[in-house]
Amino acid sequence: MEKNKTNPVNRFLSDARSRAHTHDIDMLVFGNEAADLDSVASAIGLAWVLESSKEPCSALPLIPIKRDDFRLKTESRWVLSQTGIDVANLFFLDDVQPFETLISRVKAFALVDHNRLTNGFSKYEEKVRLILDHHEDLKLYPNALRRIEPVGSCATLVGEDLINDCGGGAAGEIPPSLAALLLGTILIDTVNLDPNAGRVTPRDHAVAKHLKLIAGLDADKFYQGIRAAKSDISEMDTRDLLRRDCKTFQFNKVSCTVASVPLDLEQWMVRDMDLAKGIETYAGEVQADILMTMNTQRTPKFSRGIAVFCKSPILFTTISAMLAFNLDLEIISPPQGFEGGDVHFFRQGNLSLSRKKLEPILDQYVSKLKQPY
């Protein structure tokens, strides 16, 4: 892999970061608010494609969180370190203050790994001009050029564009570091291209095969390293675990926040006997009407759990039947001395239903609810 000083991806990111403070930007490229590896890699990859195309434009890949919060993104940090890409060259929400100063110089948005603006971006919907995603198409922003397709990872779509448009274009050959970044993302999103996980498609296989040749690394070893880094939560408290991979959805007038947590829910309840209070406190902090944690455990066997807090008991009664039906829930008995408060804890029998798959179900159901709740 290229050393930091000679890595063309570092030069590209450093130049884009420098221009962001003084120049107009044709395209601001960013992923979802969880800023997971797929969003980070896809933003960097698509920005590279846009600047390297036959009709180049100035593109700035944005990581839509504060710089200090990136410490929680353990898998992204590990992959970047292994590929020689310097985190210091990334551009974060708080790198320009006020943020509106940057937005005023941005001509258009390119969305990757999501297709609905959230939080402070939602008021700029007229700027959305390009969407690359693998989630359900919410059919927003009709003026945007969109490619929303059911592949295992958004990085696969970016990889296709990189291979088709940049292999011999203005950028020259694809940098091994960029190939490795996208490859690692595809591997972790598809569980190392495992067909039994139900995520991988032939297109993921094809792109991964091409990127492996360029990256020149042991893909299985690389995957295991990413997986270990992603599961490294040893220094995170409950609040960190709730916000490390957290997405907020607006359904009708209901704000629903869903945190993905790589820790067995029953172990978490023992680890933090004030867990319920922590969940309720964080729900208040992010002003969520509904806060869920979707927990995963991979050893000794794969399992899922879910904790549910609703600001209103009526709201919980309304959605609990839907959750029970779709997720096949079983109540978890709390450990002795554990106070659950208004948080409900369950084992999830339907192991195939992830956050990505739950979002459209919640949208369809909650959007039909009538107040008061």
N, C-alpha and C positions, 0 to 999 in steps of 0.2 A: 504494500500500500504506500501511496505517496507520503513523503514527510510533510509536515504542516506548512513549511515555507514554500514548498514547490507544488503543493496540492492545488490544482486549478479550481476546485470547488471553494477552497478558502479564499482564493483571489476573487472569485465571482461574488461570494457573500460579503467580503470586505468592501468591494467596490459598490455593491448595492447598498450596503449600510451607510457608506460615506455619502452617496448621492441622496439618500433619504432625508438628510438634514438640510439640504440646500436646493435640490432640483425637483422638477415635476416628475411624477411617476405614472407611466402609462397603465400599469397593472399591479395592484396589490393582491398578492396570492396568499391565501391563508386557509387553514383547516378549521375543524370544530373547536369549541371552547375547552374540551378535555385536553387538547394539545398532546394527544398520544403519538406513538411512533408513526402510525400511518399518516396522520395529519402533518407532522413535521417533515417526514421524508417526501410526501407528495407535494407539499408546498415548495420545498427546495427543488425537487425534480421538475415540476411544471414551470417554475420561474426560469430554470436553466433552459428548458425547451423553448420558452417564449423568447428569450434573448438570443437563442442560437438558431432560430428559424430563418427561412429565406426572407421573411419580412419582420426583422427583429423589433422588439419593443422593450422599453426599460421596465423590468419586473423586479419587485421587491417581495421576497418571501417573508411573511410575518408569522411569528409564533404568538398567538393571541392570548398570552398570559403575561404576568409580570416576571421579570428576569429572575427574581429570587425564588419564585415558585417552581422554576424549572428543576430545582434540586429534588423535587418529588418525582420527576419523570426518569426513574432509574434505568429503564430499558433504553430510552432515547439517549441518555447520557453515555451509556455503555457502548451503544452502537456507534455513536459519533466518535468516541475515543478510539474505538477499534478501526475506524475508517480514516482517522487522521483529520477529521473535520472539527475545527475549533469552535466551541460553544461561544467564545467571545465574539465571533463574527456573526452570530445570529442576531436577528432584530426582534425585540419584544415590545409589548404594549407600552411600557414605561420608558422606552428609549428616547422618545420625543414627548415633551410636555409643553402645553397641553396636547393631547392626542389629536384634537381637532385641527391643529396646525398641520399635521401630516395629512389628514384626510382632505384638507382643502387643496392639496397639491396632487391628489390621486385622481386620475381620470376614470378608472374602472376597477372593479373587483373581479377576481377569479376565485371561486370557491372550490376547495378540494375536500373530500371525505365528509361532506355535508351539503345539503341543498336548501337550508333555511337559515337566514341570519338570526343571531340571538344577541341578547344583551345590548350593548351600546351600538352595535352595527345595524340593528333593525331599521333605524331611521334613514339609512342610506341605500334602500333597496333599488333606487334608480341607477345606482352605480354597478349593479351586478350584470356582467356581460359574458361570463364564462363559468360553467359548472362541470366539474369532473368528480363523479361520486359513484358509490356502489350500494348506497342505501335506497330505500323506497323513494321513488320520485314523488315529491309533494306538489309538483306542477306549479311552482311559484316562479316569478320573474320571467314572464313569457318572452321578453326581448333578449334573453340570454341564450348564447350558444351552449347547448347542454349535451353531455354524454354521461348518462346515468345508467349503468349496466350491472347485472348481477354477477360480479366476479368476487373472489375471496378477499381482495384487498384493493383499495384505491390506487396503491402503488403499482398494481398491475396495469391499470389504464395509463398511468404516467409512463411506466416502462415501455408500453407499446408506442406511445408518442415519441419517446426518447430514441427507441430503436429505429422507428420508421423515418423520423424527421432529422435526427441529429447524428446518425451513425457516420455520415461523411459530409455533414454540413459545415456551417461556419465555425462550429465549435471543434471541428476535427473529431477524433475518436472519442467515444464515451469514456470519461475518467473512471478508473477502477473504484475509486472511493464512492462515486455516485452510484455505480452499479451495485456495490456492496450495500450501500444504504437502502436502496430500493429492494434488493434481494432479501436482506434481513427482515424488512417489513413484511414482504410477501410470506416468508417462512413463518413468522410468528403469527400472522393473521390466519394462516391456513393449517396451523399445527404441523409444520414441517411437511406440507403438501400431502397430509394423511387423508386418504379418501374416506376413512371411517369417521372423521370429525365432521363431515358434511359441509365443508366450507370451500374446498378447492374445486376449481374448474379447469378445463383444458387450457384456457387462456393463461391462468396462473402458472400452470406447468410450463407452457411455452416461453413465457417471459422469464421465469426463474431459470430455465435452462440456458437461455441466451445470456442473462446477467452473470450466471456462475462462471462462464467462460471468460468474461471480462474481469470479474472481481478476483478470480484466481485464489479462492480460499476453500477450506473444507466446510461445506455448507452445513453438514450435520453438527459439527463442532460449533460452528457459528450460531446455529439455532439454539443449541443447549446453553450457550453463553447468554444469549438474549433472554431466554426463558428464566435462567437463574437470576439475572439482573432485574427482570420484571417482578419476580417474586420477593425481592429483597426489601422487606418492610421493617427490618429489625430496629431501625431508629425512628420509626414513625409512630406518633401517638394517634388517638382516635380522630382528632380534627384533621391531621395530615392524611390519614387513610380515607376520610370522607371526601377530601378535595383533590386527591392525587389524580383521580380519573373520574371526573364528575361532569355530567351534562344536565342542562336545564331545558325543559320543553314547555312551551306555552300552548296549552290545549283549551280552546275557548277562553275563559278568563281564569283558568286554573294553572298555576305554576307548579310544575312537577320536576323535581330534581332527582336524578338517579346516579348513584355512585357505584362504580365497579371496584370491588375490593378482593384482592387475592389472598383471602384468609377465611378459613372455615368459621362459620358464624358462631357455632357453639364454642370454639376455641376463643373467639373474640369476646364472647360474653364472660368467659372465665378470666381472660387477660385484663378486661376492664369492667369491673363490677358497676361502674357508672356509665356504661355504654348508652343506655337509653337516654339518660340526661344529656350526654354528649350529642346524640342524634337530634334530640329536640332543640338543643342550643344552636346547632349548626343550621337546622331548618329555619330558625328565627333569623340567623345571620344572613342567609341567602334569600329570605322572604319566600320560602317554599310553602305552598298549600299542602303538597305531598312530598315527602322525602323517602326514597327507597334506597337500600343498599342491596346490590346483587353480588353475593359472595361466591367465590369459587375455591375449590380445593382440588388439587390434582393427584396427591398421593395420600394413602396407598391406592385409592381409586378416585376417579373424578366425581365431584359432588357439587351441588349448588344449594345456596340458602338465600333467603330474602328477609330483610327487616323493613317494616312499613310504618311510617308515621304520617298521620293526617292531622292537620290543624283543627279540623272539625270531626267529631265522632260520627256525624251524619255522613260526611264525605267518605270516611273509612267503611261504614256499613254499605254505602253505595257501590264502592269499587272492590270490596273484598271478595264478593261472590265472583266477579269477573276474573280477579287474580287467581282465586282458588280453581276455577274452571280451566283456565289457560295454563297455569303453572303446576297444577296438581299438588297443592300445598298440604303439608302436615305440620301441625303446631309443635314448636320446640318447647320443651319444659325447661324453664330457666334454672340455673344453679341455685343452691341454697343461699339466701341472703340477697339475691339479685332482684332489684326493683325495676320492673318493665315500664311503669308509667303508661303513657299513651302509645308506646312502640310495641308492635307485634312481630314476633319472630317465627319463621317457618323454614322447614326443609322444602326444597323444590324437587318434585318428582319428575317433572318434564325437563330433562337435562339439556334438550336441544334449544330451549327458548332463552336466548341471550338478550342483552339490552337492545341490541340492534333490531331484533325481531319483536321485542315488546313494545318499542316506540309506536309503530303504526297501530297496534292493538289499543294502546292507551289513547292515542289520538282519536281513533274512531269511536271509542266508548265515552271518554270524558267529554269530548266535544258535544255530545248529545245530552249531557246532564243539564238539568234546570236548577237554578238557584231557588231557595237558599241552601247553601251547604257550608 
